[in-house]
Amino acid sequence: MTEDLRLQAAARFIDLDFENDKELLEIVELASAVTKSPYALITFLDDDTQYLKVRRGVCETIVPKHLSFCSYAMEQDNLLMVADTLKDERFAQHPLVVGEPEIRFFAGMALLTQEGQKLGTLCVLDTVPNELDDHQQLVFKILANQVIKIVELRAGKALIEKKQKELDQQQEFINDASIRLRSFFESSTNFQVLLGKHGEVIDFNKTAYNFIKTVHKCEIKRNDQFIKYLHPEFVATFIDKYTIALEGKKCAVEGSTDYAEMGVIWWEASFEAARDNDNQIIGLSYLIRNVTERKLKEQKIISQNQSLLKIAHIQAHEFRAPLATIMGLMNLIKEEDYNPPREYIEFLEQAVDVLDTTIRHIVSDIDNTVIQDYVSDLTDFNNR
């Protein structure tokens, strides 16, 4: 668990670019000068690699951890100094000691964070044996302490910049979403108002603003009590549905209102709770759709159905009387061997006239109720 925490801490620094950091470059130069060593490094270690982040006299940028001298320095809290690697059994057979570049001297100090995690080291190396005096060791420790302060400062700054970038992106997303939502809100032809938990106006769209200005001759304003913009006959219903919606239950109601100069308007009103990010109810959305055109069409259909019922009634009753007369006269004519008296023919003519008149009325009713409406609707459709 301790090593996992150390690796998490080191990961914050490994990806940062310290190679051209002026202050860190000055520190490795100073460490090299104070210890009279040709090689000086600031390193970070993860689970299998040593990263040479700031270098003097060294070209490599990474070294396998199993070849790292610094891993030994990180095993202790104080300065690790190896005056002669050939005399230290830990390093005597090390590939970098017995082979190129034949390192003979090493000194390293672990870089310890404020949380106690060891990230890497400040270290110096030489190809000849060496030993640091007390003054050199003190300066070296001070330099290592300065390194950790600088890298933590850089990492903190990088984290702040990253968070700021994320916040800027989130704000940009929120702004774009707000613009899209406002555009949708404003472009709606439906009357829509957002209300608070106490009936106050939070926001409204252009349709709502224009309607209230036309009907009530005033301008709707935020924080106004919305109830003052309602028709008196609708107040009780509105309060009832508003209360239900604040309990989290979506509800709707429909009806009509006579707005004098605007005439009768049929409407459908819906009440739906508005919630915050924690799903807490903070108010509600009140939306009204103008359904007058639909209602007028429904009434037209009802009228047509009534006319068709009237026609059916005529067919059932008014047709029956003249037809019965004609059928009776035809039986009488048959009995007279198709040589009927004159009055039979006159009765038959009267019955035919009545039947013809009835048929004409039916045809006229059909033309006026079904055919003309169909032609009118078709014409409206073609003109769109």
RODO-2510 file (C-alpha; in nm, 4 decimals, decimal comma):
residues 384
     n   res          X          Y          Z
     1     m     0,0000     0,0000     0,0000
     2     t     0,2868     0,2406     0,0870
     3     e     0,4536     0,1772    -0,2496
     4     d     0,1211     0,2291    -0,4288
     5     l     0,0842     0,5690    -0,2648
     6     r     0,4428     0,6555    -0,3582
     7     l     0,3808     0,5595    -0,7220
     8     q     0,0645     0,7707    -0,7316
     9     a     0,2584     1,0678    -0,5934
    10     a     0,5478     1,0177    -0,8382
    11     a     0,3093     0,9942    -1,1336
    12     r     0,2081     1,3573    -1,0759
    13     f     0,5650     1,4685    -1,1479
    14     i     0,6907     1,2206    -1,4070
    15     d     0,4753     1,3623    -1,6867
    16     l     0,5767     1,7221    -1,6164
    17     d     0,8469     1,8919    -1,8234
    18     f     1,1296     1,9957    -1,5916
    19     e     1,4123     1,9606    -1,8432
    20     n     1,4292     2,3321    -1,9248
    21     d     1,3304     2,4618    -1,5838
    22     k     1,5811     2,7392    -1,5111
    23     e     1,5817     2,7030    -1,1317
    24     l     1,6264     2,3258    -1,1415
    25     l     1,9051     2,3553    -1,3970
    26     e     2,0804     2,6001    -1,1638
    27     i     2,0450     2,3535    -0,8754
    28     v     2,2070     2,0634    -1,0645
    29     e     2,4888     2,2984    -1,1728
    30     l     2,5363     2,4066    -0,8121
    31     a     2,5269     2,0458    -0,6867
    32     s     2,7910     1,9542    -0,9421
    33     a     3,0100     2,2481    -0,8402
    34     v     2,9734     2,1987    -0,4635
    35     t     3,0553     1,8267    -0,4809
    36     k     3,3114     1,8673    -0,7613
    37     s     3,1262     1,5961    -0,9578
    38     p     3,0917     1,5945    -1,3392
    39     y     2,7438     1,4384    -1,3312
    40     a     2,4399     1,5746    -1,1473
    41     l     2,0772     1,4613    -1,1834
    42     i     1,7244     1,5160    -1,0593
    43     t     1,5421     1,1853    -1,0979
    44     f     1,1978     1,0341    -1,0434
    45     l     1,1242     0,6641    -1,0078
    46     d     0,8137     0,4624    -1,0860
    47     d     0,7770     0,0857    -1,0450
    48     d     1,0239    -0,0108    -1,3201
    49     t     1,1914     0,3021    -1,4617
    50     q     1,4120     0,5874    -1,3445
    51     y     1,3435     0,9167    -1,5249
    52     l     1,6379     1,1570    -1,5491
    53     k     1,4315     1,4777    -1,5628
    54     v     1,7073     1,7394    -1,5150
    55     r     2,0622     1,6498    -1,6148
    56     r     2,4223     1,7739    -1,6161
    57     g     2,6815     1,5680    -1,8041
    58     v     2,4333     1,2923    -1,8938
    59     c     2,2460     1,2412    -2,2220
    60     e     2,0176     0,9506    -2,1271
    61     t     1,6641     1,0366    -2,0142
    62     i     1,5574     0,7010    -1,8708
    63     v     1,7322     0,4100    -1,6996
    64     p     1,5817     0,0721    -1,5955
    65     k     1,5111     0,0796    -1,2256
    66     h     1,7217    -0,2303    -1,1573
    67     l     2,0293    -0,0348    -1,2794
    68     s     1,9460     0,2716    -1,0723
    69     f     2,1788     0,3881    -0,7957
    70     c     1,9019     0,6200    -0,6780
    71     s     1,6753     0,3351    -0,5687
    72     y     1,9255     0,2676    -0,2884
    73     a     1,9192     0,6346    -0,1845
    74     m     1,5419     0,6187    -0,1573
    75     e     1,5653     0,3360     0,0959
    76     q     1,6905     0,5781     0,3602
    77     d     1,5916     0,9224     0,4850
    78     n     1,9391     1,0693     0,5047
    79     l     2,2061     1,1315     0,2427
    80     l     2,3496     0,8187     0,0840
    81     m     2,7177     0,8602     0,0007
    82     v     2,9266     0,5859    -0,1642
    83     a     3,2870     0,7074    -0,1616
    84     d     3,4173     0,4144    -0,3683
    85     t     3,1711     0,1850    -0,5442
    86     l     3,4293    -0,0914    -0,5825
    87     k     3,4520    -0,1126    -0,2027
    88     d     3,0739    -0,1343    -0,1548
    89     e     2,9306    -0,4823    -0,2097
    90     r     2,6004    -0,3311    -0,3301
    91     f     2,7737    -0,1706    -0,6284
    92     a     3,1021    -0,3550    -0,6796
    93     q     2,9565    -0,5782    -0,9564
    94     h     2,7152    -0,3178    -1,0954
    95     p     2,7220    -0,2978    -1,4795
    96     l     2,7787     0,0806    -1,4645
    97     v     3,0715     0,0296    -1,2283
    98     v     3,2562    -0,2586    -1,3943
    99     g     3,1574    -0,1279    -1,7387
   100     e     3,1097     0,2132    -1,8990
   101     p     3,1057     0,4776    -1,7600
   102     e     3,2832     0,3038    -1,4656
   103     i     3,1169     0,5029    -1,1867
   104     r     3,3277     0,5117    -0,8675
   105     f     3,1476     0,7768    -0,6599
   106     f     2,7767     0,8349    -0,5869
   107     a     2,5847     1,0631    -0,3502
   108     g     2,2075     1,0891    -0,3468
   109     m     1,9342     1,2441    -0,1344
   110     a     1,5709     1,1303    -0,1581
   111     l     1,3157     1,3939    -0,2607
   112     l     1,0565     1,3748     0,0159
   113     t     0,7123     1,5363    -0,0262
   114     q     0,5219     1,7033     0,2565
   115     e     0,3063     1,3892     0,2717
   116     g     0,6193     1,1771     0,3267
   117     q     0,6310     1,0175    -0,0200
   118     k     0,9719     0,9701    -0,1865
   119     l     0,9545     1,0737    -0,5524
   120     g     1,3166     1,0332    -0,6636
   121     t     1,6514     1,1900    -0,5830
   122     l     1,8975     1,4694    -0,6288
   123     c     2,2223     1,2854    -0,6987
   124     v     2,5812     1,3350    -0,8186
   125     l     2,8222     1,0819    -0,9719
   126     d     3,1889     1,0681    -1,0628
   127     t     3,4304     0,8255    -1,2277
   128     v     3,6838     0,8648    -0,9458
   129     p     3,6388     0,8024    -0,5727
   130     n     3,5298     1,1010    -0,3670
   131     e     3,4014     1,1900    -0,0244
   132     l     3,1926     1,4903     0,0780
   133     d     3,2825     1,6870     0,3899
   134     d     3,0219     1,8069     0,6383
   135     h     2,9832     2,1437     0,4647
   136     q     2,9308     1,9825     0,1244
   137     q     2,6788     1,7383     0,2699
   138     l     2,4826     2,0222     0,4338
   139     v     2,4665     2,2225     0,1117
   140     f     2,3641     1,9110    -0,0816
   141     k     2,0775     1,8442     0,1593
   142     i     1,9638     2,2071     0,1305
   143     l     1,9678     2,1780    -0,2482
   144     a     1,7607     1,8558    -0,2352
   145     n     1,5106     2,0284    -0,0098
   146     q     1,4915     2,3177    -0,2552
   147     v     1,4302     2,0750    -0,5422
   148     i     1,1247     1,9233    -0,3765
   149     k     0,9821     2,2679    -0,3029
   150     i     1,0260     2,3763    -0,6655
   151     v     0,8830     2,0588    -0,8207
   152     e     0,5851     2,0604    -0,5834
   153     l     0,5254     2,4240    -0,6723
   154     r     0,5431     2,3412    -1,0439
   155     a     0,3148     2,0405    -1,0011
   156     g     0,0667     2,2482    -0,8032
   157     k     0,0689     2,5168    -1,0696
   158     a     0,0236     2,2561    -1,3442
   159     l    -0,2698     2,1039    -1,1537
   160     i    -0,4315     2,4443    -1,1085
   161     e    -0,3882     2,5189    -1,4787
   162     k    -0,5377     2,1809    -1,5677
   163     k    -0,8341     2,2370    -1,3366
   164     q    -0,8792     2,5875    -1,4723
   165     k    -0,8802     2,4520    -1,8262
   166     e    -1,1388     2,1933    -1,7274
   167     l    -1,3483     2,4629    -1,5594
   168     d    -1,3213     2,6813    -1,8695
   169     q    -1,4326     2,3896    -2,0852
   170     q    -1,7199     2,3129    -1,8488
   171     q    -1,8195     2,6785    -1,8452
   172     e    -1,8063     2,6885    -2,2233
   173     f    -2,0252     2,3769    -2,2375
   174     i    -2,2667     2,5293    -1,9866
   175     n    -2,2775     2,8544    -2,1832
   176     d    -2,3425     2,6671    -2,5093
   177     a    -2,6106     2,4571    -2,3416
   178     s    -2,7635     2,7701    -2,1917
   179     i    -2,7719     2,9382    -2,5321
   180     r    -2,9303     2,6307    -2,6912
   181     l    -3,1827     2,6023    -2,4101
   182     r    -3,2651     2,9737    -2,4278
   183     s    -3,2975     2,9522    -2,8060
   184     f    -3,5352     2,6562    -2,7732
   185     f    -3,7209     2,8299    -2,4904
   186     e    -3,7625     3,1525    -2,6860
   187     s    -3,8467     2,9895    -3,0205
   188     s    -4,1364     2,7914    -2,8759
   189     t    -4,4813     2,9069    -2,9847
   190     n    -4,6203     2,7773    -2,6579
   191     f    -4,6726     3,0020    -2,3562
   192     q    -4,4097     2,8947    -2,1007
   193     v    -4,3227     3,0314    -1,7584
   194     l    -4,0853     2,8993    -1,4918
   195     l    -4,2191     2,9560    -1,1415
   196     g    -4,0605     2,9342    -0,7989
   197     k    -4,1949     2,7413    -0,5004
   198     h    -4,3872     3,0460    -0,3820
   199     g    -4,5528     3,1294    -0,7129
   200     e    -4,2969     3,3900    -0,8155
   201     v    -4,1913     3,4300    -1,1787
   202     i    -3,8372     3,3023    -1,2384
   203     d    -3,8293     3,3205    -1,6174
   204     f    -4,0595     3,3364    -1,9194
   205     n    -4,0358     3,3095    -2,2945
   206     k    -4,1238     3,5609    -2,5626
   207     t    -4,4633     3,4035    -2,6310
   208     a    -4,5645     3,4462    -2,2662
   209     y    -4,4355     3,8049    -2,2598
   210     n    -4,6252     3,9043    -2,5758
   211     f    -4,9488     3,7329    -2,4690
   212     i    -4,9583     3,9004    -2,1275
   213     k    -4,8724     4,2366    -2,2781
   214     t    -5,1579     4,2004    -2,5300
   215     v    -5,4217     4,0682    -2,2881
   216     h    -5,3341     4,2475    -1,9645
   217     k    -5,1752     4,5602    -2,1158
   218     c    -4,8686     4,5193    -1,8915
   219     e    -4,5260     4,3559    -1,8952
   220     i    -4,4555     4,0374    -1,7017
   221     k    -4,1556     4,0738    -1,4702
   222     r    -3,9327     3,8341    -1,2816
   223     n    -4,0185     3,7880    -0,9104
   224     d    -4,3784     3,8992    -0,9741
   225     q    -4,6509     3,6760    -0,8327
   226     f    -4,7743     3,4989    -1,1447
   227     i    -5,1295     3,4677    -1,0141
   228     k    -5,1963     3,8331    -1,0947
   229     y    -5,1691     3,7522    -1,4671
   230     l    -5,4392     3,4835    -1,4548
   231     h    -5,8024     3,5126    -1,5605
   232     p    -6,0120     3,5291    -1,2385
   233     e    -6,2135     3,2206    -1,3351
   234     f    -5,8950     3,0116    -1,3603
   235     v    -5,7250     3,1105    -1,0329
   236     a    -5,8726     2,8311    -0,8180
   237     t    -5,7865     2,5624    -1,0747
   238     f    -5,4353     2,7013    -1,1177
   239     i    -5,3639     2,6949    -0,7424
   240     d    -5,4899     2,3367    -0,7174
   241     k    -5,2740     2,2080    -1,0064
   242     y    -4,9740     2,4163    -0,8938
   243     t    -4,9885     2,2578    -0,5480
   244     i    -5,0081     1,9059    -0,6951
   245     a    -4,7099     1,9723    -0,9255
   246     l    -4,4953     2,0935    -0,6330
   247     e    -4,5462     1,7463    -0,4828
   248     g    -4,3731     1,6004    -0,7893
   249     k    -4,6868     1,4914    -0,9775
   250     k    -4,7221     1,6094    -1,3350
   251     c    -5,0737     1,7269    -1,4152
   252     a    -5,2682     1,9005    -1,6900
   253     v    -5,5985     2,0746    -1,7500
   254     e    -5,7773     2,2127    -2,0542
   255     g    -6,0499     2,4668    -2,1134
   256     s    -6,1414     2,7883    -2,2895
   257     t    -6,1327     3,1554    -2,1993
   258     d    -6,3041     3,4533    -2,3617
   259     y    -6,0440     3,7269    -2,4042
   260     a    -6,2852     3,9807    -2,5511
   261     e    -6,1047     4,1358    -2,8484
   262     m    -5,9005     3,8177    -2,8986
   263     g    -6,2142     3,6064    -2,8832
   264     v    -6,2466     3,2640    -2,7250
   265     i    -5,9204     3,0723    -2,6965
   266     w    -5,9099     2,7015    -2,6230
   267     w    -5,6007     2,5914    -2,4309
   268     e    -5,4215     2,3005    -2,2660
   269     a    -5,2126     2,3796    -1,9584
   270     s    -4,9488     2,1481    -1,8085
   271     f    -4,7776     2,1727    -1,4690
   272     e    -4,4458     1,9914    -1,4151
   273     a    -4,1987     2,0128    -1,1270
   274     a    -3,8537     2,1649    -1,1944
   275     r    -3,5648     1,9999    -1,0115
   276     d    -3,2013     2,0878    -0,9318
   277     n    -2,8952     1,8636    -0,9741
   278     d    -2,9792     1,6891    -0,6459
   279     n    -3,3292     1,6093    -0,7778
   280     q    -3,4851     1,8508    -0,5291
   281     i    -3,7961     2,0386    -0,6457
   282     i    -3,7186     2,4091    -0,6789
   283     g    -4,0298     2,5234    -0,8680
   284     l    -4,2261     2,4225    -1,1729
   285     s    -4,2692     2,4699    -1,5447
   286     y    -4,6079     2,6049    -1,6504
   287     l    -4,6805     2,5567    -2,0198
   288     i    -4,9905     2,6476    -2,2211
   289     r    -5,0678     2,5286    -2,5720
   290     n    -5,3209     2,7105    -2,7889
   291     v    -5,5498     2,4339    -2,9193
   292     t    -5,8219     2,6572    -3,0596
   293     e    -5,7721     2,5356    -3,4175
   294     r    -5,7951     2,1750    -3,3065
   295     k    -6,1080     2,2413    -3,1022
   296     l    -6,2772     2,4182    -3,3947
   297     k    -6,2021     2,1199    -3,6155
   298     e    -6,3420     1,8881    -3,3506
   299     q    -6,6600     2,0965    -3,3380
   300     k    -6,6821     2,0829    -3,7173
   301     i    -6,6540     1,7048    -3,7068
   302     i    -6,9260     1,6898    -3,4417
   303     s    -7,1488     1,9117    -3,6591
   304     q    -7,0849     1,6892    -3,9596
   305     n    -7,1688     1,3810    -3,7590
   306     q    -7,4943     1,5422    -3,6480
   307     s    -7,5785     1,6194    -4,0108
   308     l    -7,5028     1,2627    -4,1110
   309     l    -7,7255     1,1385    -3,8299
   310     k    -7,9975     1,3675    -3,9628
   311     i    -7,9529     1,2188    -4,3102
   312     a    -7,9727     0,8698    -4,1644
   313     h    -8,2937     0,9686    -3,9868
   314     i    -8,4365     1,0982    -4,3137
   315     q    -8,3399     0,7775    -4,4866
   316     a    -8,5097     0,5743    -4,2160
   317     h    -8,8324     0,7748    -4,1915
   318     e    -8,8897     1,0283    -4,4700
   319     f    -8,8033     0,7798    -4,7449
   320     r    -9,0420     0,5261    -4,5958
   321     a    -9,3673     0,7223    -4,6442
   322     p    -9,3430     0,7992    -5,0203
   323     l    -9,1976     0,4569    -5,0893
   324     a    -9,4861     0,2892    -4,9059
   325     t    -9,7341     0,4943    -5,1096
   326     i    -9,5656     0,4030    -5,4386
   327     m    -9,5529     0,0337    -5,3436
   328     g    -9,9247     0,0359    -5,2477
   329     l   -10,0273     0,2057    -5,5728
   330     m    -9,8211    -0,0408    -5,7740
   331     n   -10,0110    -0,3277    -5,6127
   332     l   -10,3408    -0,1600    -5,7004
   333     i   -10,2274    -0,1047    -6,0595
   334     k   -10,1386    -0,4729    -6,0838
   335     e   -10,4873    -0,5633    -5,9603
   336     e   -10,6353    -0,3434    -6,2347
   337     d   -10,4305    -0,5422    -6,4861
   338     y   -10,2114    -0,2337    -6,5445
   339     n   -10,5144    -0,0250    -6,6568
   340     p   -10,5496     0,1903    -6,3479
   341     p   -10,7967     0,4745    -6,2931
   342     r   -10,6656     0,8262    -6,3446
   343     e   -10,6556     0,9043    -5,9712
   344     y   -10,4069     0,6135    -5,9181
   345     i   -10,1668     0,7806    -6,1610
   346     e   -10,2136     1,1181    -5,9912
   347     f   -10,1417     0,9641    -5,6476
   348     l    -9,8339     0,7952    -5,7935
   349     e    -9,7071     1,1257    -5,9376
   350     q    -9,7522     1,2962    -5,5994
   351     a    -9,5599     1,0191    -5,4211
   352     v    -9,2762     1,0415    -5,6779
   353     d    -9,2613     1,4217    -5,6309
   354     v    -9,2355     1,3802    -5,2529
   355     l    -8,9589     1,1218    -5,2950
   356     d    -8,7728     1,3456    -5,5421
   357     t    -8,7904     1,6423    -5,3047
   358     t    -8,6595     1,4291    -5,0168
   359     i    -8,3693     1,3055    -5,2270
   360     r    -8,2788     1,6618    -5,3286
   361     h    -8,2723     1,7698    -4,9625
   362     i    -8,0443     1,4821    -4,8750
   363     v    -7,8053     1,5596    -5,1610
   364     s    -7,8004     1,9261    -5,0588
   365     d    -7,7233     1,8383    -4,6928
   366     i    -7,4397     1,6099    -4,8002
   367     d    -7,2936     1,8820    -5,0224
   368     n    -7,3116     2,1389    -4,7432
   369     t    -7,1713     1,9234    -4,4630
   370     v    -6,9222     1,6796    -4,6102
   371     i    -6,8251     1,7652    -4,9670
   372     q    -6,7757     2,1401    -4,9151
   373     d    -6,5698     2,0880    -4,5964
   374     y    -6,3556     1,8286    -4,7739
   375     v    -6,2984     2,0648    -5,0686
   376     s    -6,2166     2,3517    -4,8303
   377     d    -5,9669     2,1421    -4,6318
   378     l    -5,8074     2,0159    -4,9538
   379     t    -5,7745     2,3728    -5,0842
   380     d    -5,6133     2,4864    -4,7575
   381     f    -5,3698     2,1957    -4,7748
   382     n    -5,2687     2,2751    -5,1351
   383     n    -5,2151     2,6417    -5,0492
   384     r    -4,9669     2,5661    -4,7679
***
